[in-house]
Amino acid sequence: MAQATRPAGFYRHHDGHRDALVCDGVPLAEIAAAEGTPLYVYSAATLRERYQAIDAAFQGYPHALHYALKANSTLAIARLLRDLGSSVDANSVWEIEVARTAGFTPSQIVFTGVGKTPEELESAVALGVKAINVESAGELARLEAIGARLGRAVRVAIRINPDIDARSHPKISTGLKINKFGVPLDEARQLLQTLEARRFLTLVAIHVHVGSQITSLDPLRRAAALAANVSADLQQQGFPLEYVDVGGGLGVSYDGGEVPSAADYVAAIVDAVRHTSLPIVLEPGRSIAAPAGALVARVIDVKARTAESEFIIIDAGMTELMRPALYGAFHRIEPVSAAAAGDRHYEIVGPVCESSDVVGRDRMLPVLQPGDIVAIRDAGAYGSAMASNYNRRPLPAEVLVDNGTWRVIKRRQTVADQLSLET
Ligand SMILES: Cc1ncc(COP(=O)(O)O)c(C=O)c1O
């Protein structure tokens, strides 16, 4: 008999007087009771849905999705995406190591990063990754020297800096000339002309990435068009390019506001690149992983703040989810289980010894008491991946829920784990 499919993703389940936040069929309260808090919970169904929506939107146009591991490189998530047919974008030699452990082949890995060390370059060349996305003339020269020493041509893509304003948060915009990323367009055009004569370098693509959490298509479309136009010029000169890499960057709706759909996003990219007839490489991270994760935390304390509002102190903060403290990022916060009636004005803060450790400012929420569990939504990307041990706080456990069952995919770190590195 076929197994009943449960509703996918995060949703509230109302059952008589009870109301619970559920992930892929499992109440979050159940997982928190078993595993403790703070805890990341991921929905396998949402990861699949988000990946497949982008993949399907290409409608047969040749492409490869290189999931950006920086968004979330927990091994089980990388493996789940590999099983869907994904490739990866790695941002360090250590992410490459995770990718290899997750089963990705070298030809499924592109290697990006503004400061790759000589050792990182050497190991990526030795491995034979699909491409090293080159960020400067100096890096290109270093790669050429490695290629010459090893007696083989290194596969490179040149990351151009298109001087395009992504109109995202300044701290995650990467496409302006004043940003540290890529080779400015004029310089890139000159650099590209030198490549024909450099036999230890093989130019396979032009790469561009103008930022993250981009919520309007225009900068993404313009960046893709520029990369495509530079590629078309190179094709005319006889460079046998293999693809155009247009990076990642599609935003998600953290606050319920409109963001472009995967279909509109991909249509805009394909439109911009089609005239080259080249396959498209896309490096989405946030748009796949963010909505698939929630950070589950427990209320430790409630205390007065102003005449009208109170502090809710929870057991997760900037150490588990750095985005609010780092960027002033907004994440929805909601009680996991049936909440008492009535709204209160709260400032939701973490336990870390920093006044910037505010998880949710200025929120109206049902009355919360110590011991209540809350979920910080859309925390699947740049959440656990950016977590730290500040205040000696152990990295949280991570759980993957899949069609009504769940399992720990990363155990909670202990202080003993931390101390095992120290003398
Ligand atoms: C080169 C590169 N590719 C892809 C990504 C993934 O971006 P996003 O998570 O916004 O899709 C990033 C992150 O900023 C990046 O730097």
The ligand as an SDF file (V2000), in Angstrom:
LIG
                    3D

 16 16  0  0  0  0  0  0  0  0999 V2000
   29.8970   33.6400   -5.7360 C   0  0  0  0  0  0  0  0  0  0  0  0
   28.6240   33.3570   -5.0430 C   0  0  0  0  0  0  0  0  0  0  0  0
   27.7490   32.5070   -5.6290 N   0  0  0  0  0  0  0  0  0  0  0  0
   26.5650   32.2130   -5.0420 C   0  0  0  0  0  0  0  0  0  0  0  0
   26.2100   32.7670   -3.8410 C   0  0  0  0  0  0  0  0  0  0  0  0
   24.8930   32.3890   -3.2510 C   0  0  0  0  0  0  0  0  0  0  0  0
   24.0590   33.4680   -3.1590 O   0  0  0  0  0  0  0  0  0  0  0  0
   22.5690   33.2760   -2.6380 P   0  0  0  0  0  0  0  0  0  0  0  0
   22.6440   32.5130   -1.3770 O   0  0  0  0  0  0  0  0  0  0  0  0
   22.0910   34.6500   -2.4620 O   0  0  0  0  0  0  0  0  0  0  0  0
   21.8250   32.5470   -3.7140 O   0  0  0  0  0  0  0  0  0  0  0  0
   27.0720   33.6660   -3.1910 C   0  0  0  0  0  0  0  0  0  0  0  0
   26.6900   34.3290   -1.9330 C   0  0  0  0  0  0  0  0  0  0  0  0
   26.6690   35.5090   -1.8010 O   0  0  0  0  0  0  0  0  0  0  0  0
   28.3250   33.9620   -3.8110 C   0  0  0  0  0  0  0  0  0  0  0  0
   29.2000   34.7830   -3.2230 O   0  0  0  0  0  0  0  0  0  0  0  0
  1  2  1  0
  2  3  1  0
  2 15  2  0
  3  4  2  0
  4  5  1  0
  5  6  1  0
  5 12  2  0
  6  7  1  0
  7  8  1  0
  8  9  2  0
  8 10  1  0
  8 11  1  0
 12 13  1  0
 12 15  1  0
 13 14  2  0
 15 16  1  0
M  END
$$$$
